[in-house]
């Protein structure tokens, strides 16, 4: 939850039924992030993600940070950060 009470959920899915809202990725799975209103009745943001998400964190500015693992050489990374293998 963030300071405003919004609820965040992240994980893994390959379902084509995720209701997308302001999505950065519309192709199904294998990961997803959803932001719900404080009462859980509205989806404020939802997107697929190019890999399964194992953990999620928020900062005071409302930025979402996700972590997980991948063997994909095509996974997008920020310039200057290590790619791993």
C-alpha positions as CSV (number, residue, x, y, z in Angstrom):
1,X,0.0,0.0,0.0
2,X,1.1,3.6,-0.6
3,X,0.6,6.6,1.6
4,X,-2.8,7.3,-0.1
5,X,-4.0,3.8,0.7
6,X,-3.8,2.5,-2.9
7,X,-3.2,-1.3,-3.1
8,X,-0.5,-2.8,-5.4
9,X,-0.3,-6.4,-6.6
10,X,2.4,-8.0,-8.7
11,X,3.3,-11.5,-9.7
12,X,3.2,-13.9,-12.7
13,X,0.5,-14.7,-15.2
14,X,0.2,-15.7,-18.8
15,X,-3.6,-15.1,-18.8
16,X,-4.8,-12.9,-21.7
17,X,-7.7,-11.8,-19.4
18,X,-5.8,-9.2,-17.3
19,X,-7.9,-6.0,-17.5
20,X,-5.3,-3.4,-18.8
21,X,-5.4,0.2,-17.8
22,X,-2.6,2.7,-18.9
23,X,-0.5,-0.4,-19.7
24,X,3.2,-0.1,-20.6
25,X,3.0,-3.7,-22.1
26,X,-0.2,-5.1,-23.6
27,X,1.2,-8.5,-24.6
28,X,0.3,-11.2,-21.9
29,X,2.8,-12.2,-19.3
30,X,4.7,-13.6,-17.8
31,X,4.5,-10.8,-15.2
32,X,2.0,-8.2,-14.2
33,X,1.5,-5.1,-11.9
34,X,-1.9,-3.8,-10.8
35,X,-2.7,-0.7,-8.7
36,X,-6.1,-0.6,-7.1
37,X,-8.0,2.3,-5.4
38,X,-7.9,2.2,-1.6
39,X,-11.3,0.5,-1.4
40,X,-10.2,-2.1,-4.0
41,X,-13.1,-1.3,-6.4
42,X,-11.2,0.4,-9.2
43,X,-8.1,-0.5,-11.2
44,X,-6.0,2.6,-11.5
45,X,-3.2,1.0,-13.4
46,X,-2.5,-2.4,-14.7
47,X,0.1,-3.8,-17.1
48,X,1.8,-7.0,-18.2
49,X,5.6,-7.1,-17.5
50,X,8.2,-9.0,-19.6
51,X,9.2,-11.3,-16.7
52,X,7.5,-12.7,-13.6
53,X,7.8,-10.3,-10.6
54,X,9.0,-11.7,-7.3
55,X,8.9,-8.6,-5.1
56,X,7.5,-5.0,-5.3
57,X,8.4,-1.8,-3.4
58,X,7.2,1.8,-3.6
59,X,8.9,5.0,-2.7
60,X,7.4,8.2,-1.3
61,X,7.0,9.7,-4.9
62,X,4.8,6.7,-5.9
63,X,7.4,5.0,-8.1
64,X,7.1,1.2,-8.3
65,X,10.2,-0.9,-8.1
66,X,10.1,-4.6,-9.0
67,X,12.5,-7.4,-8.8
68,X,12.9,-11.0,-10.1
69,X,15.1,-13.1,-12.3
70,X,15.4,-13.6,-16.0
71,X,17.6,-15.5,-18.5
72,X,16.3,-13.3,-21.3
73,X,19.1,-11.5,-23.2
74,X,16.3,-9.3,-24.7
75,X,15.1,-8.0,-21.3
76,X,15.2,-4.2,-21.3
77,X,17.7,-2.6,-18.9
78,X,18.7,0.9,-17.9
79,X,21.8,2.1,-19.7
80,X,24.9,1.7,-17.6
81,X,23.5,-1.1,-15.4
82,X,25.0,-4.6,-15.7
83,X,23.1,-7.2,-17.8
84,X,24.2,-10.2,-15.8
85,X,25.3,-13.2,-17.9
